[in-house]
Each structure stands twice: as C-alpha cells, then as structure tokens.
Amino acid sequence: MDKLSQPVLILNSSFVPISIRSVKDAVCMVLLEKAQIIKSSLNEFIRSEKLSIPVPHIILLSNYYLVPKKSLKLNRNSILERDNYLCVYCGKKPSPSKLTLDHIIPKSRWSEISNDKKPKDFNSWENLVTACKECNTKKGNKLISEIKWKVPDSFKLKPKSSIFLNVNNSSIEKYGWEEYFSKGK
C-alpha cells in the first residue's frame, strides 16, 4: 500500500473517532493547522525540500465538528470482518469466497430452543458466525452442542465501534487504534 493512501484515524477535538482518511488528507489538515498529530510512525516520514513530517496514524482536529451517528448494519461483510475472515469452528482462514455465514441455531431447530437459551432474533450478531464451507456442511442443521463444537463469545458480539464510526476489529488492532474504541456491545 502506498504510504500516502494508508488510513489515518481522525479524532474530534473531544477525542472521539469520527472518520478515517488517507495520510495525504491528514497531512494536509496538519499543514493547514486544522489538526495535530497524536500518534505517528517512528521510522516513516513524508519529506519535501523544506519539510519532514512523520507519517500520521491518528490526528486530533483543532475544532469540534458535529457528526451524525452511524448505525452498524448486520450483513455478510460485517460478520466476516467481525470474525476476521476466520472459520469460527476450525480456525482456518480460507479466501473470502470460500467462507459462508452459519446460524449457530439453525432455522429448522429454532422453535426447539427455549427463549431464554437463544438470541432474541434468528438473524442477529449472536446467532450468525463465519464458517468455511466444509465446517458449515459438517454442521448442517445440528446444534453445536450436539457435535461438541464451541464458539468463543467474542465471535458473537457486535464489532467494536464508537458513537460515530464503525471499524472492523482487525483494522483497529493493525493500526493501533484500540484506546479510542469501546469493547463490542
């Protein structure tokens, strides 16, 4: 990835994550004194004839901007991202085209389970996980307890998010943004 197109976390002046922009955009904001660098690379710089700026990872805006709240949508991509493109049953990471979504409690078994032992909704963060085609086929319409499989609780949560910005967990870890995002809800 080109250095200038790497992602930079943008924080409102209240230290709330509100956007992700490119290094190029972030550097422009810093040079125009609309933001300051909070976290940067120690060994990567953007240089010109008269200037040397460390590659920013996180910048803080100088002024407060009112940003509308975003809702986190439940869809195939958001489940794959939450589960880091891993099969939750075997732990393998095949190509995304070889991954499927699996209902922990299958539709054919939904009515058998008491309401206090199942999620509120069939299609929910708590009942959908990423599975490779092989594991999904093996599981079929069985309950995971019947085949003695387990799903870690972390795979059944909404992804980490802020009030204004939804970011997948792997990006948060990769770019060192953990302290600005709350635990999954």
C-alpha positions in Angstrom: 0.0 0.0 0.0 1.3 3.4 -0.9 2.3 5.4 2.1 0.1 8.4 1.2 -3.0 6.2 1.0 -2.6 4.4 4.3 -5.6 5.0 6.7 -5.4 7.6 9.5 -7.9 7.8 12.4 -9.4 11.2 12.7 -10.5 12.2 16.2 -12.9 15.1 17.0 -11.5 17.7 19.5 -13.2 15.6 22.2 -11.0 12.6 21.3 -14.0 10.7 19.7 -13.2 8.8 16.5 -15.3 10.4 13.7 -13.6 9.4 10.4 -10.8 7.6 8.6 -8.9 9.4 6.0 -5.7 8.9 4.0 -2.3 10.0 5.1 -2.3 12.6 2.3 -5.6 14.1 3.6 -4.3 14.0 7.2 -1.0 15.7 6.4 -2.9 18.5 4.5 -5.1 19.0 7.6 -2.0 19.2 9.8 -0.2 21.7 7.5 -3.3 23.9 7.4 -3.4 23.7 11.2 -6.8 22.1 11.3 -5.4 19.2 13.2 -2.4 17.9 15.1 -0.7 14.5 15.0 -1.4 12.4 18.1 0.3 9.2 17.0 2.7 8.7 14.2 5.2 6.3 12.7 8.7 6.4 14.3 10.6 5.5 11.1 8.4 6.7 8.2 8.4 10.3 7.0 6.9 12.4 4.3 9.6 14.7 3.0 9.8 17.7 0.8 12.6 20.1 0.1 11.8 22.2 3.3 9.8 19.8 5.4 9.8 16.4 7.0 6.7 15.1 8.7 6.2 11.7 10.4 3.5 9.5 8.8 0.5 10.1 11.0 -1.6 7.2 12.4 -4.0 9.3 14.5 -4.8 13.0 14.3 -6.8 15.3 16.5 -9.0 18.0 15.0 -8.5 21.5 16.3 -12.2 22.3 16.3 -15.3 20.3 17.3 -17.5 19.1 14.4 -21.0 17.7 14.9 -21.1 14.4 13.2 -24.3 12.3 12.8 -24.4 8.9 14.5 -23.9 5.8 12.2 -25.8 2.6 12.7 -23.9 -0.7 12.4 -25.5 -2.9 9.7 -25.8 -6.6 10.1 -24.7 -8.1 6.7 -22.3 -10.7 5.3 -19.4 -8.3 5.2 -19.8 -7.0 8.7 -19.9 -10.6 10.0 -16.8 -11.6 8.0 -15.0 -8.6 9.3 -16.0 -9.1 12.9 -14.8 -12.7 12.7 -11.6 -11.6 11.0 -12.3 -13.8 7.9 -11.8 -16.9 10.1 -13.9 -20.0 10.3 -15.0 -19.9 14.0 -15.3 -23.7 14.1 -11.9 -24.8 12.8 -9.9 -21.5 12.9 -8.8 -21.7 9.3 -8.7 -18.6 7.1 -9.7 -19.5 3.5 -10.3 -17.0 0.8 -13.5 -14.9 1.5 -15.2 -16.6 -1.5 -14.9 -20.0 0.4 -16.5 -18.6 3.6 -20.1 -18.9 4.4 -22.4 -17.5 7.1 -23.7 -20.0 9.6 -26.6 -19.8 12.0 -25.4 -21.2 15.3 -29.0 -22.2 15.9 -30.4 -23.4 12.6 -33.8 -22.2 11.4 -35.1 -25.8 11.4 -34.2 -26.1 15.1 -35.1 -22.6 16.2 -38.5 -23.5 17.7 -37.0 -26.3 19.8 -34.8 -24.0 21.8 -36.4 -22.1 24.8 -36.4 -18.3 24.5 -34.0 -17.9 27.4 -31.4 -20.0 25.7 -31.4 -18.3 22.3 -30.8 -14.8 20.9 -33.8 -12.5 20.5 -33.6 -12.7 16.7 -32.7 -15.5 14.3 -30.6 -13.2 12.1 -28.6 -11.5 14.8 -25.0 -10.8 15.8 -25.3 -13.5 18.4 -26.6 -16.2 16.1 -24.5 -15.6 12.9 -20.8 -16.6 12.5 -18.3 -17.1 9.7 -17.7 -20.7 8.7 -15.8 -22.4 6.0 -17.9 -24.4 3.5 -16.5 -27.7 4.9 -17.4 -26.9 8.5 -20.8 -25.5 7.6 -21.6 -28.7 5.6 -20.4 -30.9 8.6 -22.6 -28.9 11.0 -25.7 -29.0 8.8 -28.8 -28.4 10.9 -27.2 -29.7 14.1 -26.7 -27.7 17.2 -23.1 -27.1 18.1 -23.6 -28.8 21.5 -24.7 -32.0 19.6 -21.4 -32.2 17.8 -19.3 -30.9 20.7 -18.1 -27.7 19.0 -17.7 -24.4 20.7 -17.9 -20.8 19.5 -15.9 -18.3 21.6 -18.2 -15.5 23.0 -16.0 -12.9 21.2 -17.3 -14.2 17.9 -20.9 -13.5 18.9 -20.6 -9.7 19.6 -21.1 -6.6 17.6 -17.8 -5.3 16.3 -16.2 -2.5 18.3 -17.5 0.9 17.4 -17.6 4.4 18.5 -20.7 6.5 18.5 -19.9 7.9 15.1 -17.7 5.4 13.4 -17.7 1.7 12.8 -14.4 0.0 12.2 -13.6 -3.7 11.9 -11.6 -5.2 14.8 -8.6 -6.3 12.6 -8.1 -2.7 11.4 -8.3 -1.4 15.0 -5.5 -3.8 16.0 -3.4 -3.4 12.9 -3.2 0.4 13.1 -3.0 0.7 16.9 -6.3 2.5 17.5 -7.5 0.3 20.4 -7.7 3.0 23.0 -10.2 5.0 21.0 -12.8 2.3 20.6 -15.0 0.6 23.2 -15.4 -3.1 23.6 -18.1 -4.8 21.4 -21.6 -4.2 22.6 
